[in-house]
Amino acid sequence: MSNVDGVTTSRSRVPSQGALAVTAAFLLGFSALLTAWSAYREASTSDQVIRTYAQMQETIARANDRYSQADQTSGYETSLFLQFAIEAGTGNEDAADYLLTVMDDAMYEAVLWWSDIPDEDRPATPFTDDNPYVADLFSEELLSEGDALMDEADELRLTAEEAEATSDRYNLANVFFAVVLFIAGLTTIIQRRSIQVSFLSVSILGLTSGLVLLALTPGWFSLA
C-alpha cells in the first residue's frame, strides 16, 4: 500500500516538476532576449552619447573661434576709431574723412553718432551701450554668434547627459536580467521543490523589475 502510495505520490509530483522546469526555461529564454535587446539599446545610446559630446566639442571650438575673431575685430575697430579721433582732433580733416570711408556702415554710423554729441557730454569712445549702432558692429555680431554657439553647445551637453542617464538605465536593467539568468539557471539543477519555488519567485521578481525599468526608459522600443 505504501509502495502504491509512493508511486502515486511520485506521479503526482511529476506535473509540478514539469511546470517548474517550463517556468525556468521561459524565464531563461525571455531574460536572454531582454538582455540582448537592452544591450543593443545601450550600445546605440552610448554611440549617441559619443556623437553628441563630439558635436558639443566642435560647437564650443566654433564658438571660441568666433570669440577670437570678435576680439581681433574689436581691437581693429578701436584702433580705427582712435586714429580717426586723433586726426579729427588735430584738424587733419582729409585723413579723418578718409578713415570714415574705410569704416563699414555700422562703424561709420557709430562714429557719426559719437561725433554729433557735444564735447561736454561726449563719452570717451562710441563703444557704449547708449550708442544704438554698437549692436550692429561686426565685433558684436561675432560675439552674438559665439554666444549662440555656446547656447547650442549647452543644449548638446544636456542631450548627452540625458542619453548617458538612459544608457545607465539599460545597464541596470541588464543587471536584473543577469540575476534572473543566474538564479533561474540554478533552478534547473536543484531537485528540492521548495528551493526551486523560492528561486523562481526571486527570478520573476528580478525579471519584473528589469522589465519595468526597461519599459520606463525613453525610446527603449525604438530600433534607431
Contacts in CASP RR format, 6 or more apart in sequence:
PFRMAT RR
TARGET T0000
AUTHOR 0000-0000-0000
METHOD contacts of the structure
MODEL  1
MSNVDGVTTSRSRVPSQGALAVTAAFLLGFSALLTAWSAYREASTSDQVI
RTYAQMQETIARANDRYSQADQTSGYETSLFLQFAIEAGTGNEDAADYLL
TVMDDAMYEAVLWWSDIPDEDRPATPFTDDNPYVADLFSEELLSEGDALM
DEADELRLTAEEAEATSDRYNLANVFFAVVLFIAGLTTIIQRRSIQVSFL
SVSILGLTSGLVLLALTPGWFSLA
13 193 0 8 1.000
16 193 0 8 1.000
17 193 0 8 1.000
20 187 0 8 1.000
20 193 0 8 1.000
20 196 0 8 1.000
20 197 0 8 1.000
20 200 0 8 1.000
21 188 0 8 1.000
23 200 0 8 1.000
24 184 0 8 1.000
24 185 0 8 1.000
24 187 0 8 1.000
24 188 0 8 1.000
24 196 0 8 1.000
24 200 0 8 1.000
24 203 0 8 1.000
25 188 0 8 1.000
27 180 0 8 1.000
27 184 0 8 1.000
27 200 0 8 1.000
27 203 0 8 1.000
27 204 0 8 1.000
27 207 0 8 1.000
28 180 0 8 1.000
28 181 0 8 1.000
28 184 0 8 1.000
28 185 0 8 1.000
28 188 0 8 1.000
30 207 0 8 1.000
31 177 0 8 1.000
31 180 0 8 1.000
31 181 0 8 1.000
31 184 0 8 1.000
31 203 0 8 1.000
31 207 0 8 1.000
32 177 0 8 1.000
32 181 0 8 1.000
34 173 0 8 1.000
34 177 0 8 1.000
34 207 0 8 1.000
34 210 0 8 1.000
34 211 0 8 1.000
34 214 0 8 1.000
35 174 0 8 1.000
35 177 0 8 1.000
35 178 0 8 1.000
35 181 0 8 1.000
37 214 0 8 1.000
38 170 0 8 1.000
38 173 0 8 1.000
38 174 0 8 1.000
38 177 0 8 1.000
38 214 0 8 1.000
38 220 0 8 1.000
39 170 0 8 1.000
39 174 0 8 1.000
41 170 0 8 1.000
41 217 0 8 1.000
41 219 0 8 1.000
41 220 0 8 1.000
41 222 0 8 1.000
42 167 0 8 1.000
42 170 0 8 1.000
42 171 0 8 1.000
42 174 0 8 1.000
44 224 0 8 1.000
45 163 0 8 1.000
45 166 0 8 1.000
45 167 0 8 1.000
45 170 0 8 1.000
46 167 0 8 1.000
48 160 0 8 1.000
48 163 0 8 1.000
49 160 0 8 1.000
49 163 0 8 1.000
49 164 0 8 1.000
49 167 0 8 1.000
52 156 0 8 1.000
52 159 0 8 1.000
52 160 0 8 1.000
52 163 0 8 1.000
53 156 0 8 1.000
53 157 0 8 1.000
53 160 0 8 1.000
55 156 0 8 1.000
56 153 0 8 1.000
56 156 0 8 1.000
56 157 0 8 1.000
56 160 0 8 1.000
59 149 0 8 1.000
59 150 0 8 1.000
59 152 0 8 1.000
59 153 0 8 1.000
59 156 0 8 1.000
60 149 0 8 1.000
60 150 0 8 1.000
60 153 0 8 1.000
62 146 0 8 1.000
62 149 0 8 1.000
63 145 0 8 1.000
63 146 0 8 1.000
63 147 0 8 1.000
63 149 0 8 1.000
63 150 0 8 1.000
63 153 0 8 1.000
66 142 0 8 1.000
66 143 0 8 1.000
66 145 0 8 1.000
66 146 0 8 1.000
66 149 0 8 1.000
67 142 0 8 1.000
67 143 0 8 1.000
67 146 0 8 1.000
69 142 0 8 1.000
70 139 0 8 1.000
70 140 0 8 1.000
70 142 0 8 1.000
70 143 0 8 1.000
70 146 0 8 1.000
71 139 0 8 1.000
73 137 0 8 1.000
73 138 0 8 1.000
73 139 0 8 1.000
73 142 0 8 1.000
74 139 0 8 1.000
75 139 0 8 1.000
77 107 0 8 1.000
77 127 0 8 1.000
77 137 0 8 1.000
77 138 0 8 1.000
77 139 0 8 1.000
78 125 0 8 1.000
78 127 0 8 1.000
80 99 0 8 1.000
80 102 0 8 1.000
80 103 0 8 1.000
80 107 0 8 1.000
81 107 0 8 1.000
81 111 0 8 1.000
81 125 0 8 1.000
81 126 0 8 1.000
81 127 0 8 1.000
83 99 0 8 1.000
84 96 0 8 1.000
84 99 0 8 1.000
84 100 0 8 1.000
84 111 0 8 1.000
87 93 0 8 1.000
87 95 0 8 1.000
87 96 0 8 1.000
87 99 0 8 1.000
88 96 0 8 1.000
88 115 0 8 1.000
89 96 0 8 1.000
100 108 0 8 1.000
100 111 0 8 1.000
103 111 0 8 1.000
104 138 0 8 1.000
105 136 0 8 1.000
106 133 0 8 1.000
106 136 0 8 1.000
106 137 0 8 1.000
106 138 0 8 1.000
107 137 0 8 1.000
107 138 0 8 1.000
109 133 0 8 1.000
109 136 0 8 1.000
110 126 0 8 1.000
110 127 0 8 1.000
110 131 0 8 1.000
110 133 0 8 1.000
110 134 0 8 1.000
110 136 0 8 1.000
110 137 0 8 1.000
111 126 0 8 1.000
113 126 0 8 1.000
113 131 0 8 1.000
113 132 0 8 1.000
113 133 0 8 1.000
114 122 0 8 1.000
114 123 0 8 1.000
114 125 0 8 1.000
114 126 0 8 1.000
114 131 0 8 1.000
117 123 0 8 1.000
123 130 0 8 1.000
126 133 0 8 1.000
126 134 0 8 1.000
127 134 0 8 1.000
127 137 0 8 1.000
128 134 0 8 1.000
134 140 0 8 1.000
166 217 0 8 1.000
166 218 0 8 1.000
166 219 0 8 1.000
169 213 0 8 1.000
169 214 0 8 1.000
169 216 0 8 1.000
169 217 0 8 1.000
170 214 0 8 1.000
170 217 0 8 1.000
170 220 0 8 1.000
172 210 0 8 1.000
172 213 0 8 1.000
173 210 0 8 1.000
173 211 0 8 1.000
173 213 0 8 1.000
173 214 0 8 1.000
173 217 0 8 1.000
176 206 0 8 1.000
176 207 0 8 1.000
176 209 0 8 1.000
176 210 0 8 1.000
176 213 0 8 1.000
177 207 0 8 1.000
177 210 0 8 1.000
179 203 0 8 1.000
179 206 0 8 1.000
180 203 0 8 1.000
180 206 0 8 1.000
180 207 0 8 1.000
183 199 0 8 1.000
183 202 0 8 1.000
183 203 0 8 1.000
184 199 0 8 1.000
184 200 0 8 1.000
184 203 0 8 1.000
186 199 0 8 1.000
187 196 0 8 1.000
187 199 0 8 1.000
187 200 0 8 1.000
187 203 0 8 1.000
190 196 0 8 1.000
190 199 0 8 1.000
214 220 0 8 1.000
END
